[in-house]
Amino acid sequence: MILNTVGFNYYINYIFPVLVTTDLNTLMVEEAGEYYKILHIKSGICRFNLNGKEYVIIGAHILHLNDQDKIYFNDVSNSTIRIILFRPKIVNTSFNFNIINDPQNKLTGAANQDLFYLKQFKHDSTEDIKILPLMSINSTILEHKIDCLNNLLTKQDTLSWPCLSRSYLYEILFALVRQGELKDDGDSLENYSGHSKLAVDIIYYIQNRYNEKISIDSLVKEFHTNRTTLHMDFKEHTGLSINQYLLQIRMNMAAKLLRDTGLSLSEICERIGYSDTTYFGKVFKKTLNQSPSEYRHNYR
């Protein structure tokens, strides 16, 4: 069974170690142990055995499976599941399973930053990291990103399909690790009341829509509140203003796309919510003390 995407339009026979599929049999083959797996369970009731333990989950979830995890599905009749398989080297060419799981390995620079995207796949990941419940809005947005990734892999109708595919995978990983961090910190919505719940709602919203136009006025309207409450509550919860937090999210993603893809500056701008490349360049340099081109040159 082929678990890679093979170039057929541009880059004939090029092996790209990422695959999107709905075939659960791919998880059973021996070669699946050479990949990380993201399972997006969109809806329904799903019964499965993960590493010898039985689980029943209801509704939208993500499963993060590493090279050692073993999963067997008992009942998926009412579930919609899609699988993304990828090798760690797609995130950083120096990565393999040993490097990622070696506690003595002192990664530096870009490699250390890139490890952020894969920490939920490490061998010591706990059950609550492997199985991540999703809010309906997050599941819908994630589904759209997976659709975009799958369309690129199956159609390959542009010369830059490998770069674009890689960038969508990064966006998916970025969104999932951010949601996992909120969950790890106890930031589930039910743990908050009043204004604190508002702050967490806004964090989820920004993390999933940072590529859209977001303004204070639009957030006031979206969350049925006022500017004063919005500013004060978010600052108290995060230590940042909303604009500072949005900038941080966008610059982190921009840096990743500059380091690890060949996307043009205009394409990167579009992916993170900017329409003016000149303005983006000024903001990036002010934030990271390097222009986008300097950053790309220094870290690629």
C-alpha positions in Angstrom: 0.0 0.0 0.0 1.4 3.4 -1.0 1.3 5.8 1.9 3.0 8.7 0.1 1.7 11.1 -2.5 3.4 10.6 -5.8 3.8 13.4 -8.3 1.9 12.8 -11.6 1.4 16.3 -13.1 4.3 18.4 -12.0 7.4 16.7 -10.6 6.6 13.3 -12.1 7.3 10.4 -9.6 8.3 12.8 -6.9 7.7 11.2 -3.5 6.0 13.5 -1.0 5.6 11.9 2.4 2.1 13.1 3.2 -1.2 11.4 2.4 -4.9 12.2 3.2 -7.2 9.2 3.1 -10.5 7.8 4.5 -9.3 4.2 4.4 -8.9 2.9 7.9 -7.0 -0.1 6.6 -4.0 2.2 6.1 -3.6 2.1 9.9 -3.2 -1.6 9.9 -0.3 -2.0 7.4 3.2 -2.3 8.7 4.4 0.8 6.8 2.0 3.0 8.9 4.5 2.7 11.7 6.9 4.9 9.7 4.4 7.8 9.9 2.7 10.1 12.3 -1.1 10.1 11.9 -3.7 12.7 12.5 -7.3 11.3 12.6 -10.1 13.8 12.3 -13.3 12.3 13.6 -15.9 14.7 12.4 -19.0 13.3 14.1 -20.9 10.3 15.4 -20.0 7.7 18.0 -16.7 6.0 17.6 -15.4 2.9 19.5 -11.8 1.9 19.3 -8.9 0.3 21.1 -5.8 2.4 21.5 -2.7 0.7 22.9 -4.8 -2.0 24.6 -7.3 0.4 26.1 -11.0 0.7 25.0 -12.4 4.1 24.2 -15.8 5.5 23.2 -15.9 9.1 22.0 -18.8 11.2 20.8 -18.7 14.0 18.4 -15.7 15.8 16.8 -12.2 14.7 18.0 -8.6 14.6 16.9 -6.4 11.6 17.5 -2.6 12.1 17.4 -0.9 8.8 16.8 2.8 8.3 16.7 5.0 5.6 15.2 4.4 3.3 18.2 0.7 3.7 18.7 -1.6 0.8 17.8 -5.3 1.5 17.1 -8.2 -0.9 16.2 -11.7 0.4 15.5 -14.6 -1.6 16.8 -17.5 0.5 15.5 -17.3 3.5 13.2 -20.7 3.0 11.5 -21.9 6.5 12.4 -18.6 8.3 12.2 -16.9 10.3 9.5 -13.1 9.9 9.8 -10.2 11.3 7.7 -6.6 10.4 8.2 -3.5 12.5 7.5 -0.3 10.5 7.4 3.1 12.3 7.3 6.7 11.6 8.1 8.4 14.0 10.6 11.0 15.0 8.0 8.3 17.0 6.3 8.4 19.4 9.2 12.2 19.5 9.4 14.5 17.5 7.2 16.7 16.7 10.2 13.9 15.1 12.1 13.4 11.4 12.7 11.6 9.4 15.5 14.9 9.0 17.5 15.7 12.7 17.4 12.2 13.8 18.4 12.1 11.4 21.4 15.6 11.7 22.7 15.5 13.8 25.9 19.3 14.3 25.7 19.1 15.8 22.2 19.7 19.6 22.5 18.1 21.0 19.4 18.8 24.6 18.6 17.5 27.3 16.3 14.9 26.4 13.7 14.9 22.7 14.7 14.0 23.5 18.2 11.2 25.8 17.0 9.9 23.2 14.6 9.7 20.6 17.4 6.8 22.7 18.8 4.6 21.3 16.0 5.3 17.7 16.8 5.3 17.5 20.6 1.9 15.8 20.8 3.4 12.9 18.8 6.2 12.1 21.2 6.4 8.7 22.8 5.7 10.1 26.3 2.5 11.8 25.2 -0.4 11.1 27.6 -3.9 10.0 26.8 -5.3 13.5 27.0 -2.8 14.7 24.5 -3.5 11.9 22.0 -7.2 12.3 22.2 -8.3 15.9 21.7 -12.0 17.0 21.7 -12.9 19.7 19.2 -15.5 22.5 19.4 -17.8 22.4 16.4 -16.3 25.7 15.0 -12.8 24.3 15.3 -13.8 21.0 13.6 -15.3 22.9 10.7 -12.3 25.1 10.2 -10.0 22.1 10.5 -12.0 20.2 7.9 -11.6 23.1 5.5 -7.8 23.0 5.9 -7.8 19.2 5.4 -9.9 19.7 2.2 -7.4 22.2 0.9 -4.5 19.9 1.6 -6.3 16.9 0.0 -7.2 18.9 -3.1 -3.6 19.9 -3.6 -2.3 16.3 -3.2 -4.9 14.8 -5.5 -5.1 17.4 -8.2 -1.5 18.8 -8.2 -2.7 21.5 -10.6 0.0 24.0 -9.7 3.8 23.9 -9.8 4.0 24.9 -6.2 1.7 22.0 -4.9 4.5 20.6 -2.6 5.1 23.9 -0.9 1.4 24.7 -0.6 0.7 21.3 0.7 3.4 21.6 3.3 2.1 25.0 4.4 -1.4 23.6 5.0 0.0 20.7 7.0 1.9 23.3 9.2 -1.4 25.2 9.7 -3.1 22.1 10.8 -0.4 21.1 13.2 -0.2 24.7 14.5 -3.9 24.8 15.2 -3.9 21.4 16.9 -0.9 22.1 19.2 -2.4 25.4 20.3 -5.7 23.8 21.2 -3.8 21.1 23.0 -1.9 23.7 25.0 -5.2 25.3 26.1 -6.5 21.8 27.1 -3.2 21.0 29.0 -3.4 24.2 30.9 -6.9 23.5 32.1 -8.3 26.1 29.8 -11.3 24.1 28.7 -14.3 26.3 28.4 -16.3 24.7 31.2 -13.6 25.7 33.7 -14.3 29.4 33.2 -17.2 31.6 34.1 -18.2 35.1 33.2 -15.4 37.1 31.7 -12.8 34.4 31.8 -14.9 32.3 29.4 -14.9 35.2 27.0 -11.1 35.4 26.9 -10.9 31.7 26.1 -13.6 32.0 23.4 -11.5 34.8 21.8 -8.3 32.8 21.9 -10.0 29.9 20.1 -11.5 32.3 17.6 -8.2 34.0 16.8 -6.2 30.7 16.6 -8.7 29.4 14.0 -9.2 32.6 12.0 -5.9 34.5 12.1 -5.9 34.4 8.3 -9.0 36.5 8.2 -9.6 40.2 8.8 -10.0 40.6 12.6 -10.8 43.9 14.3 -11.8 44.9 17.8 -15.2 46.0 16.4 -15.8 42.6 14.7 -14.9 40.8 18.0 -17.3 43.0 19.9 -20.1 42.1 17.5 -19.1 38.4 17.4 -19.1 38.0 21.1 -21.9 40.4 22.0 -19.9 42.5 24.4 -18.3 45.9 24.6 -14.8 47.2 23.9 -13.9 47.9 27.6 -14.9 44.4 28.8 -13.2 42.8 25.7 -9.9 44.6 26.3 -9.8 44.3 30.1 -10.7 40.6 30.3 -8.4 39.5 27.5 -5.5 41.4 29.0 -6.1 40.0 32.5 -6.2 36.4 31.2 -3.3 36.5 28.7 -1.1 39.5 29.7 -1.4 40.7 26.1 -3.7 43.0 24.2 -5.9 41.3 21.6 -3.8 42.9 18.8 -0.6 41.8 20.4 -1.9 38.2 20.7 -3.1 38.2 17.0 0.3 39.6 15.9 2.1 36.9 17.8 0.1 34.1 16.2 0.5 35.6 12.7 4.3 36.2 13.1 4.8 32.6 14.4 3.1 31.2 11.4 4.8 33.6 8.9 8.2 32.6 10.3 7.4 28.9 9.9 6.3 29.4 6.3 9.4 31.5 5.5 11.7 28.8 7.0 10.2 25.7 5.6 8.4 26.5 2.4 9.1 28.2 -0.9 5.9 30.2 -0.8 6.2 33.8 -2.1 5.8 36.7 0.2 2.4 37.6 -1.2 1.2 34.0 -0.7 2.4 34.0 2.9 0.7 37.3 3.5 -2.5 35.9 2.2 -2.2 32.9 4.5 -1.8 34.9 7.6 -4.3 37.7 7.1 -2.3 40.5 5.4 -3.1 42.1 2.0 -0.2 44.5 1.8 3.3 42.9 1.5 5.1 46.1 2.3 3.2 46.6 5.5 3.7 42.9 6.4 7.5 43.3 5.9 7.6 46.3 8.2 5.6 44.5 10.9 7.8 41.3 10.6 11.0 43.3 10.8 9.8 45.2 13.9 8.8 42.0 15.6 11.8 39.7 14.7 14.5 42.4 13.9 14.9 40.9 10.4 13.2 41.5 7.2 11.3 38.4 5.8 13.9 37.9 3.1 16.7 38.1 5.7 14.9 35.7 8.0 14.4 33.2 5.1 18.1 33.5 4.1 19.3 33.0 7.7 17.1 30.0 8.7 16.7 28.0 5.5 
